[in-house]
Amino acid sequence: MKHRIAFWLLAVIITVLCCGCSIKGGSSSSGSSSSAEAGEMTHKADHSILFMLEGEPATFVLMRSVPVEGKLVFAGLPSDLTDGHNTLLEMYTNEKRSLTQSYTQNIIKADIDWYMSLPRDSFVQLCDMAAGGNGGFSGQELLSRITDTSAGSEKQRADNAAELISGMVESAGGSYLADNIDGAFPILIRSTDNNISQKNYDARSYAIKELLRDLDHASVYSFDGEYTDDGFVISKDSLADFREKYYDE
């Protein structure tokens, strides 16, 4: 039973990581038609999510998906990432999750469609299901590796988290997951802090499933930057490079 629950949790998180809506312009409202509904793969299905692992320390990973190009990338965001006024961790701790999403969006100067804040126990179950694809580590061991603050800076820890989550997604992807994903979506959505709806998923299910069936590699992007007195600042060149690779059509 434990492994069955873990599978469904894993299916749900991959669903979350691979579907999207648009913040700006309302182009992804539930009442609008979508290319995915029509069985087409276009850039209208591109999407992103800010993935947040709860606890101390909190962990932040940005996912960007471009189904028409078969791209799925994870980029770690240091908890001490700053806009010069506040850090990402301060926003997450003191403000609503939606404001953390908009804060991050303003820093990278590109749309972040959704956020999802995942409890640690759920994350451990997800990793246990996919542990074979991550060097044999158990979910608790993976959590320990992601949240270990002794190995270096928050930048290094965030990059490590992106690597580990990318490996988990790769090991869990494929046709079987795509074939079973529709029934799994509502489970975790109802029990986590997120701004995702069933209608958003339904409108894009074709693109989600096609991406999963064709996915053989989940990429990892490491933002360049430097530490200042205020925290970590991503370089303009790195932000431009990320947008060119994963946002610009």
Secondary structure, 3 states (H helix, E strand, C coil): CHHHHHHHHHHHHHHHHCCCCCCCCCCCCCCCCCCCCCCCCCHHHCEEEEEEECCCCCEEEEEEEEHHHCEEEEEEECCCEECCCCEHHHHHHHCCHHHHHHHHHHHHCCCCCEEEEECHHHHHHHHHHHHHHCCCCCHHHHHHHHHCCCCCCHHHHHHHHHHHHHHHHHHHCCHHHHHHHHHHHHHHHCCCEECCCHHHHHHHHHHHHHHHHHCCCCEEECCCEEECCCCEEECHHHHHHHHHHHCCC
